[in-house]
Amino acid sequence: MMKQRYYSLDVFRGATVALMILVNNPGTWDHVFSPLLHAHWHGCTPTDLVFPFFLFAVGNAMAFVIPKMKEAGDGLFWKKVVKRTILIFGIGIFLNWWPFFYWDDKGLQFSTWTGTDAIDGVRILGVLQRIALAYFFASICAYFLKPRSVIYVSAILLFTYWGLCIAFGDGDPYSLEGWFGNQVDKYILGTAHMYHGEGLAFEPEGLMSTIPSIVQVLFGYLVGLFIMERGRVTWLWRKVPLSSETNFRLISALMVTGFIVLVLGWIWSLGFPINKKIWTSSYVLYTTGLAVLTLGVAIWFVEVQEMRNRMTRFFEIFGKNPLFIYIMSSIVPGTLELIRIRQVSSGGTLEENSNVLEFFYNTVCAQIPGPPELGSLLYSICFLGLMWGLGYLLDRKKIYIKV
């Protein structure tokens, strides 16, 4: 019997993965359109919606899996959840270390775990590691607690995190220097294994900011349960006829709920700013509200109106192998960076060696007329197309890789 698969969820999840790949792979970080960049600190750009939307989608998928796990028993639950958590976390560390070598003036060098100084060790945390941890704790809550209790736990986690920020913050508790979680990460991880893109050791996927991200998954789970119990509009392999009144109630409930959560997040932001890098509680509510609204629109068009076109097919490809395609979007650039190409300028002088991707960007994408951001975006789109092609080949062969 074919497993149940909600088509609009594939499209929603696929669109999220596609955007993750697009914003993570510009031709050059020196020239990127502002909506494709994260907010400098407080605030929320379209790019800041991508990660929380994916965590929300992880929770949606859990709603279809947890009931089956409850039927199978505790043993199977712990086996699957622990195995998946370790696997995803381990892959995240692997990607941070990959491709294990790098070029410098002396040639090809091996990337050691600890690095050569206090800042260039292998980063321990990251996107996949946060997904693994949030999935693990959210799965435990979803499995052992009733939906009402999940709501209470979610509220406790969000308010507790707020209280920790205030109680242990230094100066401005919501600033880069004053956020309490940074000291926790330095003590546990060590500065050499943290992110340094902010000019100092700061982990945007840190241990403490993972607490509210768990709630993002739990909210996705609750919405998924609601859709399963109240919706059941159109499944991929068969149609379930429902009255227009039932459809209207489902979509209306999602849109009203999303709007209310969105407003609550905005109100909370007046005292607890919306901030992706420390994953504030207001950010959780704000992005969850937008995710529910977006999913409601997707269900209306894809399931109720039965919209099937090239756009939905494009995102569906990403949604069927989301984590694997995301992983490959890191492995492929890392591998190609080791291949060096000599570039010769029009005057005949030898320029710096570049890798394959830089060569493609410099000789093709950067040459198109217009602002340099266009060339950088063109590169992102080309790379996205490459990843889509990989997903398409897997889908044609009916290969769906679960991580």
N, C-alpha and C positions, 0 to 999 in steps of 0.2 A: 504493500500500500504506500502511495506517495506521501511523504511528510507534508504537513500543512505549511503553506508558505503564503504570507500576506504580501501581495505584489507591491502595494504602495509603500510598505516598509522597506522592501528591496530598493525602490526608487529613492526614498528618503535617505536611507543609509548610503546608497551609492552616490548620491549628490554630495553628501557630506565627505565621503572619501575623495571624490574628485576634487572638491575644493581644498581639502587638506594637501593633496599632491600639488595642486596649482599654486597655492600660496607658499609652499615650502621649496619650490624649485624655480625661482626667477632666473633670468639670464645673468643678472648681476644685482646684488643687493644695493648697489649705488643708485639704481634707477628702477624704482617700483612705484606704481600708482598707490596713493595713500590708502584707498579702501582695502588693498591687498597687504597692508602692514598691520601689525598689532598696535593697539593704543600704547603710547609711550609709557604711561603708568595708569592713572585713573581713566575710566571711559571704556567705550566698547565700539569697535569697528566691525564691519562684516566679517573680517578674518577672525575676530575674537569669538564668533559664534560657532566656528567649525568644530573645535574640540568638544565643547559641552554638548553640541548636537550629536556628536558621535557617542559620547557616554550615554546620552538620553536614548539613542538607538540601541545601545547594548542592553539597557534596561527593557526596552520594548521586546527585544528578542528573548530575554529571560522569562517574560510572561508566558511564552509558548513552551518553554523548556521545564520550568520549575514544577508545574503540575505532573509532568511525566516522571520527574525525579522523585516526587513524593510517593508516587505509585510504586516505584522501584525500591524505595527504602533508603535509610541513612547511609548505608555502606557505599552504594553507588554514587550518592550525592557527594560525599567527601572525596571519593576517588576521582570523580570527574572534575570537581571544582578545584581541588588542590593541584591536580595534574595540569589543568589549563592555566591556572595562575602562575605556577612555576615556569611553564613553557613560555608564556607571553612575557613574563618578567625577564627570563633568560634571553629570549630573542632581543628584547630591548637593549640589554647590556651588550649583546653580540653586535648589534647595529652601531652602538656608540663606539665600539672598538674597531669595527670593520673600516677599511680593508687590512688592518694590522700593520700596514706599512705607509710611509709618507716620503715625499721628496724634500730634500733641502740642498744646500750648497755642496754637501759632501756626497750626495747621491741618495739612493733608496735606503731609508732607515726603518727599523722595527719600532712600532709603538708599544712601549712597555706599559704595564698596568699602572705603575706609580708615576710614570713620566720622568722627565729630567729635572723638573723644578716643582715648585708648589702649586702650579696652575695647569699643567698639561697632562694630568693623569686621565685615565678612562672615566668618563662620567657614569655614575651608577644609576641615577634616575633619568626619566625621560617620558615621552608620550606613552609608549607601550607599557612601561613600568607603572605609570599611573592607571592605565586601563586595567592592568592585572590586579592591582591593589583594590581599586574601587569595585571591580567585578567580584573579587573574593568576599569582601565584607558585605556588599549589597546582596550577594547570593545567600549568605548566611541569614541575613535579616528576612529576605523574601521566603526562604525555605521554612524557617522556624516560627515566623510571626504572621499573624493575620494582617490583612491590608490596613485595618484601622491602626493596629500597633505600629505598622511601618510608617504611617503618617506621624505618629507621636515620636518615634525614634528619629525621623528626619528632622522634625522641629527641634528636638533636643540637640542634635548634632550641629545644626545651624546656629542656634543660640549659644551653645557651648563654645564654638569656634569664635564667635563674636566676643564672648567674655574673655577667652584666652588672649585674644588680640589686645584688648583693653588692659587686662591685668598685667600682662608680661611685656607689653610694648615699651619701647624706649623713646621718649619724646613723642613724636607723631607716630602712633601705633600702626598707621596705614602707609607709612613711607618705606622706601627701599631700605633705609638705614635703621628704621625703628621697628620694623615688623619682627615679632618674636620668633617666628619660625626659622629665620635665617640662622640664629644661634644654635637652634636644635640641629639643623642640617650640618652645620660646621662641626659640631661635637660628634655626631654619629657618622657622617659620611667623610668628613675631612675636606678641606678646601680644594685639594688637588682633584677630587672626584665630583666637583660641582660645576655648574654652568658659570661661565665668566663673560657672557655676552653683554652684561650690563656695566662692565668696567670693574666689577668686583665679584667675589664669590657669592653668587645668589642662585638658588635653585627654583625656577618657576614651576617645576613639578615636585616641589618639596614634600617632606613627610607630613608636616602639619596642614598644609593646604590641600592634602589629599582627603582630609576629613570631610569638608563640605562637598568634594567631588563625588563621594560615595552617595550623597543625597541626590545628585544629578542622575545617577543610575537608578536609584530607588524611585524617583519621580517617573522615569521612563517606564519602569516596571509597572507602576500603578496605572499609568495611562494605557499600557499594553493590556493589562487585565481588563480595564474598562472596555476597550475595543473588542476584546474576545467575548466578553459577556453581553455587551449591548449592541455590538456592531454586526460582525459576521456578514459583511455586505457582499463582497465578491472574492472568492478564493481563486488562486491561479488556475486550478484545474477544473473547477466547476462553479457554476453560479448558484447563489442561494437567493431566491426571490424574496424580497422584503418590501413592505409598503413604503411609499414615499414618506409617510409620517415617521416611520422608524428611522429612516435615513436622516430625515431632518432633525430628529431628536439627537441622534449620535453626533452629527456635525455641529449642531448648535451647542451641545454640551461641551465639546472640545473647544470651540471658539470662545465661549463665555469663560470657561475655566482658564484657558490660555491668557485671555485679556486680564482676568482678575489677578493671576499670578504675576503677570508682567507689571501691572500697576503696583502690586505689593513690593516687588523688587525695586521699582523706581522710588517708592516712598522710603523704603529701608535705606536706599542709597544716600538719602539726605543726611544720615548719621553714620552709615557704613558704606563708603563709596564703592561703586561698581568697579572691580579690578580683577582682570583675568590672571595677572601674574602672582597674586596672592590668593586668588580664587575666593573672593569674599562671598558671604552668604547672600548679599543683595545681588551679586553677579549670578549666583545659582538660580535664584527666583526669576530674575530678568531674562536670562537665556532660556530657562525652562519654559517660561511663558511664550517666548518667541518660537521655541521648538514645538510646543503644542499647537500653536496657531499654524505653523508651517505644515505640520503633519495633518492637521484638519483639512487644510487646503489640498494637500496631496491626496488624501482619502476621497475628497469630493470629486476631484477630477479623474483620478486613476481608477478608483473602485466604483463610485456611484455613476459618474458619467462615462466610465469605461474608456477613458482616453488611452489609446495605445499608439504611439507614434515614434519617430526616430529619437526624440529627446528622452522619452521614458525608457526606450530600449538602451540608449547610451548610458544612462545612470544605472539601469538594472544590471548591466554587465559588471560595474564596480560593486554593486550591492550583493552579488552572489559570491564573490571571493574578496570581501573587504579588507580583512587583515593581511591576507597574503599579498594582495596588490600593493597595499601600503608598505609592507616589508620590502617588496621588490623595488619600490620607488626610492628606497634608501640604499639597497644593495647595488643596483645598477649604476648610479652616479659614483658611489664609492669605488666600485671596480674600475670604471672608466677613467677615474682620476689618476690611476697608475700608468695609463698609456700616454706617453708624452709625444707631442708633435711639434716640430720646429716650424715657426711661422716666419716668412720673409716679407718685409714691407715692400711697397711699390717701388721704393728707391733702391731695393736690392740689399738693404742692411738686415742682418739677422736680429730678430726680436727675441724676447724671452720664450723659452719652451712653454707650451700650454698643453693641457690634457685634451682629450677628445671633445668633451662637452664645451670647454672654453673655445676650442677651435671652431666648432659649429656655431657658437654664439657670435664670435668675432667676425667670421667670414660670411655668415648668412643673416642671422637675425639682426645684428647690430647695423647692418648695411641698409635696412629699409628706411625710406624717408620718414621724417616726422620726429617727434620727441623721442629720446632714448628709451623712455618707459615702454614705448610700443614694441621695440625690439626685444626688450626683456620679457614682456608679456607674450610675444610670439614664441619665444623659446619655451616658456612655461606651457603654452598650449601644445606645442610640438611634443614636449616630454609627456604631457597628459595623454596625448594621442598614442604614444608608444606604450604607455601602461594600459590604455584601453585595448589596444591590439592584443596584449598579453592576456587580458581578461576575456576577450572575445574568443581567442583560441581555446582557452580552458572551458568556456561555456559550450562551444561547439562540440568538444569532446566529452561533455557532461562531467567535467572534473571540478569538484567543489572542495577546496582544501580548507578544512576546519583547523583553526589554531587554538 
